Amino acid sequence: MGFTGRPVADSYSGFECDRPVKEQLCRILERKPRRDVHFWVSHEHRLLFLRIPKNASTYMRALFAANHPLGQGFDAAAETPREYRLRTGQCIPATKRTIHRCRHYKTFVVVRDPMARIVSGFLDRVVKKSVGDKPDAPQPRFYRAVSRFHGRKIDRNTITFQQFLDYVLAKPDKRRNKHYRSQSHFLGRHSFDFYGRVDDMHHTLAFVRDQGMSTEDFRVKSSKRTRYAAPRAHVIDRPARATAHELNRYDHFPAIADFFEGASLERFIEAYHADIALYARACGIGTRRVIERY
């Protein structure tokens, strides 16, 4: 998606930018994207942000919208950008085509602890969605595929993290759902000026402030917050083998580290080793220190 800068009367999303950069972006947007990646662009601040699912994308989209000239009436703490559009009819221009690096633009991305990301993906996308009739819940074909893989019937109430993880790890990375696909897939060969972290957004906010964005008193309306117990403090002894129904019985979930058992952790590290190295570099630590948390 792309958020653009100052309004003028010509055709490119209704906004102006430096003519050479504008022509370059137009040419790029006409190409067929090679990867399932979305960049958000703010010409006003000369910023390009790579959106990775499950990596503070809701927060960053609201921040870009709040700093857009058309978002002056947008209150991120009270509504989402979509709710703002439905309320006002004011649509901040966006594109689903890929935008590659542009000269003179600062580029940044926010990465996440891979183990925390996969557990969060399971809890947010599968467990929480197993209750009620949520429109974005996994379709029956997802459970049929998991059932075929394990050779037994598994449904939205009986699925466990271990079954989910085994199924995900057996698929080639490019065929995984975007919420479970490796972060490295989205980065491809791109390098960035700044690598932020989901677990420490302070440095990311400082970076965008340096580029002219306003972050003062910025809060986001969100229903996606997940509560976790302290390690080994939850009543469920083996979270990896607890069903979605069992996990939903409590107002908080077991600690992320408690979802991993020895063999499954080893297989996950092997499959997502590039993501672990990426996160370790963003933290400025070695990969061993990331793994030792689990």
ABEGO torsion letter per residue (X at the ends): XBBBBBBBABABGGBBBBAAAAAAAAAAAABBBABBBBBBBBAAAGBBBBBBBGBGAAAAAAAAAAABAAAAABBAAABBAAAAAAAAGBBBBBBABBBBBBBGBBBBBBBBBAAAAAAAAAAAAAAAAABEBBAABBBAAAAAAAAAAAGBBBBAAABBAAAAAAAAAABBAAABBAAABBAAAAAEABBBABBBBAABAAAAAAAAAAAGBBABGBBBBBAABBBBBBBGABABABAAABBAAAAAABABBBBAAAABBAAAAAAAAAAAAAAAAAAAAAAGBBAAAAAAAX
